[in-house]
Amino acid sequence: MRILIKRHYFLKSVVIFLVIIFLINCSFAFATTQQKRNVYMFCSKSYFDKIYSDAEIQTFKSPFDFPFYVSKNPSDFFIAGFENDRLVFYYTNSKMFAGFSNIKIGSTVENVKKSKLSFIDRFVIFKGISTYSYTDNNLGENFDVAVIKNSYYLFIFYDRIAKPNVVCGIFMVKKSLWDEFLLNEHPISSKKDTMQSLLLSFEKIHLLHLNSIRAYLQKPYFVFSDNISKVARAHSQNMAKYNFFSHTDSLGKTPQDRFKAAGILYLKLGENIAMGTKLLPFFANHLLLNSKGHRQNIEESFSVVGAGCAVDPNYENVYYTQNFAVLRN
């Protein structure tokens, strides 16, 4: 009888010990996933991978000589690119990002202006003995740009509709890489054999980033629809082919007409379009977010979305169409 009691006591102690270890591991795992992402430019890929060891990542084609590594988690979204094992391209709108010079997602514009950063009003690019000036109407409006140690650009995207205006995206990119992208007349359409796969990557990144904006707005995530993306893609291709920018296509068809022709039954639908020279997917979404009518579609109670992308190779204008819907059962 004494032996049985001791065994029972021993087993009970083991169980309690295992439970304690389990709770400690759970607490540690939770703390690990909640820690800030302390990412900095030109960090090694091994360091970056360690920082994002818990992230689910997809790889996409990019207009550069490296792929984009993109987070599948809307609430902890990022796009990253590496050259020679060093981070040279990094965008995020995640509150888990540790920030730059005390500027974080959610920082007010007033706090940004109090920083010691010096913002540019245009891109001045030196190449050999030549100097080029590249202007962007969004500079100082939708985003600010600073040159850090003459080695990389820091873009700070603003939510101009939120009160007060706040930071809603941060983008860091190697200066020489971005300068070359701006100077290159055809960085997207020059490689005909891979252009379509690049545009499909743009579409997927555009949608993933759109859901990260929904996370920022504290809204339910959209469900992606391939059928709706086909409709959106056809409209973007139509705009690119005939060099126009409108919700009504070259045949006079409206979004409602296009949905009907595709046999997509809906209770409600909306459409956003964006266009810009060499316009990358997350830039397009930030422009739409700061436009009241387009933002309403992004914030609305739509449940399904599709996106289509096309490029006009003559001018390198990239067209994006977003179609939102509540579908009939």
C-alpha positions in Angstrom: 0.0 0.0 0.0 2.8 2.4 0.8 4.5 1.7 -2.6 1.2 2.5 -4.4 0.9 5.8 -2.6 4.5 6.8 -3.4 3.9 5.8 -7.1 0.8 7.9 -7.2 2.6 10.8 -5.7 5.5 10.4 -8.1 3.1 10.3 -11.2 1.3 13.4 -9.9 4.5 15.3 -9.6 5.6 14.3 -13.1 2.2 15.5 -14.5 2.5 18.9 -12.6 6.1 19.3 -13.9 5.1 18.6 -17.5 2.1 21.1 -17.3 4.5 23.8 -15.9 7.0 23.2 -18.8 4.1 23.3 -21.3 2.8 26.6 -19.9 6.3 28.1 -20.0 6.9 27.0 -23.6 3.5 28.5 -24.6 4.3 31.7 -22.9 7.7 31.8 -24.6 6.1 31.1 -28.0 3.5 33.8 -27.5 6.2 36.3 -26.5 8.3 35.3 -29.5 5.4 35.9 -31.9 4.5 39.2 -30.3 8.0 40.7 -30.3 8.8 43.7 -32.5 10.4 43.0 -35.9 13.7 44.8 -35.6 14.5 45.0 -39.3 17.2 47.3 -40.7 18.5 47.9 -44.2 21.3 45.7 -45.5 20.8 43.2 -42.8 21.7 39.6 -43.8 19.1 37.3 -45.1 19.9 34.8 -42.3 19.2 37.6 -39.7 16.0 38.5 -41.5 14.9 34.9 -41.7 15.5 34.6 -37.9 13.4 37.7 -37.2 10.6 36.3 -39.3 11.1 32.6 -38.4 7.4 32.3 -37.6 6.1 34.0 -40.8 4.5 32.2 -43.7 6.1 33.5 -46.8 5.3 33.4 -50.5 7.8 34.1 -53.3 6.9 36.2 -56.3 8.6 37.5 -59.4 9.7 41.2 -59.2 10.9 43.7 -61.7 14.4 43.5 -60.2 17.0 40.8 -60.4 15.7 39.1 -57.2 12.4 37.7 -56.2 10.0 39.3 -53.7 9.4 37.5 -50.4 5.9 38.4 -49.3 4.1 37.7 -46.0 0.8 35.8 -46.2 -0.2 37.2 -42.8 -2.3 40.4 -43.4 -1.7 41.7 -39.8 2.1 41.3 -40.1 2.6 42.1 -43.8 5.9 42.8 -45.5 7.6 42.6 -48.9 11.3 42.0 -49.0 14.1 41.6 -51.6 17.7 40.7 -51.2 20.9 41.3 -53.2 24.0 39.3 -52.3 22.3 38.1 -49.2 21.6 41.6 -48.0 18.2 43.3 -47.6 17.8 46.0 -50.2 14.0 46.3 -50.5 11.6 46.2 -47.6 8.0 47.4 -47.3 5.7 46.9 -44.3 2.5 48.3 -42.8 2.7 46.1 -39.7 2.5 47.4 -36.2 5.0 44.7 -35.3 7.7 46.5 -37.2 10.0 48.2 -34.6 10.2 51.3 -36.7 12.8 53.8 -37.9 14.1 56.6 -35.8 11.0 56.3 -33.5 8.7 56.4 -36.6 6.3 53.5 -36.5 3.0 52.5 -38.1 0.5 54.6 -36.3 2.9 57.5 -35.6 1.3 60.9 -36.3 2.5 63.1 -39.1 3.4 65.7 -36.5 5.8 63.3 -34.9 7.3 62.6 -38.3 7.9 66.3 -38.9 9.6 66.6 -35.5 12.1 64.0 -36.5 15.6 65.0 -37.7 14.9 63.5 -41.2 15.3 65.8 -44.2 12.8 65.1 -46.9 13.3 65.6 -50.6 11.0 67.3 -53.0 12.3 65.3 -56.0 14.7 62.5 -56.9 18.1 63.8 -58.0 20.0 61.0 -59.7 23.7 61.2 -60.7 24.9 58.8 -63.4 28.4 59.3 -64.7 28.7 62.9 -65.6 24.9 63.4 -66.0 22.4 64.5 -63.5 18.7 63.6 -63.8 15.7 65.0 -61.9 12.7 62.8 -61.3 9.5 64.3 -59.9 6.6 62.6 -58.3 3.3 64.4 -57.5 2.8 62.2 -54.5 5.9 63.4 -52.8 4.9 65.4 -49.7 1.3 64.4 -50.2 0.7 60.6 -50.0 4.2 60.0 -48.8 7.5 61.6 -47.7 10.9 60.4 -48.8 14.3 60.9 -47.0 17.7 59.8 -48.2 19.5 57.9 -45.5 23.4 58.1 -45.5 23.2 58.5 -49.3 22.7 54.7 -49.4 18.9 54.1 -49.3 15.6 55.9 -49.5 13.1 55.9 -46.7 9.4 56.3 -47.8 6.8 57.1 -45.2 3.2 56.6 -46.4 0.4 58.5 -44.7 -3.2 57.9 -44.1 -4.5 61.4 -44.9 -8.1 60.6 -44.2 -7.6 59.3 -40.6 -7.8 62.0 -37.9 -5.1 62.8 -37.0 -3.1 61.8 -40.1 -0.9 58.9 -39.3 1.9 56.7 -40.8 0.4 53.6 -42.5 3.3 52.2 -44.4 7.1 52.3 -44.4 9.3 51.4 -47.4 13.1 51.3 -47.5 15.0 50.6 -50.7 18.6 50.7 -51.8 19.2 54.1 -53.4 21.1 52.9 -56.5 18.5 50.2 -57.1 15.6 52.6 -57.0 17.5 55.2 -59.0 18.1 52.6 -61.8 14.4 51.7 -61.6 13.4 55.3 -62.1 15.8 55.9 -65.0 15.0 52.6 -66.8 12.3 53.5 -69.4 10.9 49.9 -69.5 11.7 48.0 -66.2 8.4 46.1 -66.4 7.7 45.5 -70.1 11.2 45.0 -71.5 11.3 41.3 -70.9 8.4 40.1 -73.1 8.8 36.5 -72.2 8.3 37.1 -68.4 6.1 40.2 -68.5 2.8 38.3 -68.0 4.1 36.3 -65.1 5.4 39.6 -63.5 1.9 41.1 -63.9 0.3 38.1 -62.3 2.7 38.5 -59.4 1.7 42.1 -59.1 -1.9 41.1 -58.9 -1.3 38.6 -56.1 0.8 41.0 -54.1 -1.8 43.7 -54.7 -4.5 41.5 -53.2 -2.4 40.4 -50.2 -1.5 44.0 -49.5 -5.2 44.9 -49.8 -6.0 42.5 -47.0 -3.2 43.9 -44.9 -5.0 47.3 -45.3 -8.2 45.6 -44.1 -6.2 44.5 -41.1 -5.0 48.1 -40.5 -8.7 49.2 -40.8 -9.7 46.4 -38.4 -12.1 45.0 -41.0 -12.7 41.3 -41.9 -10.4 40.0 -44.6 -11.6 39.7 -48.2 -12.0 36.4 -49.9 -10.1 36.3 -53.2 -12.0 35.3 -56.4 -10.2 34.1 -59.5 -13.4 34.7 -61.6 -13.6 38.3 -60.5 -9.9 38.8 -61.1 -10.4 37.7 -64.7 -13.0 40.4 -65.1 -10.7 43.0 -63.5 -7.7 41.8 -65.5 -9.7 42.2 -68.8 -10.6 45.8 -67.9 -7.0 46.7 -67.0 -5.8 45.2 -70.3 -8.5 47.2 -72.2 -7.3 50.4 -70.6 -3.7 49.6 -71.3 -4.3 48.7 -74.9 -6.4 51.8 -75.7 -4.6 54.2 -73.4 -7.5 55.4 -71.4 -8.5 55.5 -67.7 -12.2 55.0 -66.9 -14.7 52.6 -65.4 -16.5 52.5 -68.8 -14.4 50.4 -71.2 -13.7 51.0 -74.9 -17.0 49.3 -75.9 -19.0 51.4 -73.5 -19.4 48.6 -71.0 -19.8 49.3 -67.2 -18.6 47.1 -64.3 -22.2 45.8 -64.1 -22.1 44.9 -67.8 -18.8 43.1 -67.3 -20.0 41.1 -64.3 -23.1 40.1 -66.2 -21.2 39.0 -69.3 -19.0 36.8 -67.0 -22.1 35.2 -65.5 -21.2 36.5 -62.0 -24.3 37.0 -59.9 -24.0 39.7 -57.2 -26.1 41.6 -54.7 -23.7 44.5 -54.6 -20.5 45.5 -56.4 -17.8 48.2 -56.5 -14.8 49.0 -58.6 -11.5 50.9 -58.0 -9.0 51.7 -60.7 -5.5 53.1 -60.4 -2.8 54.0 -62.9 0.7 55.3 -62.8 4.1 55.0 -64.4 6.0 52.0 -63.1 3.3 51.8 -60.3 4.1 48.9 -57.9 1.2 47.1 -56.2 1.5 48.6 -52.7 1.9 52.2 -54.1 -1.4 51.8 -56.0 -3.2 50.7 -52.8 -1.9 53.6 -50.8 -3.1 56.0 -53.5 -6.6 54.4 -53.4 -6.6 54.5 -49.6 -6.2 58.2 -49.6 -9.1 58.8 -52.1 -12.5 59.0 -50.3 -14.5 57.2 -52.9 -12.0 54.4 -53.5 -11.4 54.1 -49.7 -15.1 53.6 -49.2 -15.0 50.5 -51.4 -12.0 49.2 -49.5 -13.8 49.8 -46.1 -17.2 48.7 -47.3 -19.0 45.5 -46.3 -17.9 43.7 -49.5 -16.8 40.1 -48.9 -15.2 39.1 -52.1 -12.5 40.8 -54.3 -10.5 40.3 -57.4 -7.7 42.3 -59.0 -6.3 42.6 -62.5 -3.1 44.3 -63.7 -1.8 45.3 -67.1 0.9 47.6 -68.5 1.1 49.9 -71.5 4.5 49.1 -72.9 4.8 52.4 -74.7 4.6 54.5 -71.6 5.2 51.9 -68.9 1.9 52.9 -67.3 0.6 50.2 -65.0 -3.1 49.8 -64.6 -4.9 48.2 -61.6 -8.6 47.2 -61.4 -10.1 46.1 -58.2 -13.6 44.6 -58.2 -15.5 44.1 -55.0 -18.7 42.2 -54.5 -21.3 40.6 -52.3 -22.2 37.5 -54.3 -25.6 35.8 -54.6 -25.7 32.3 -53.2 
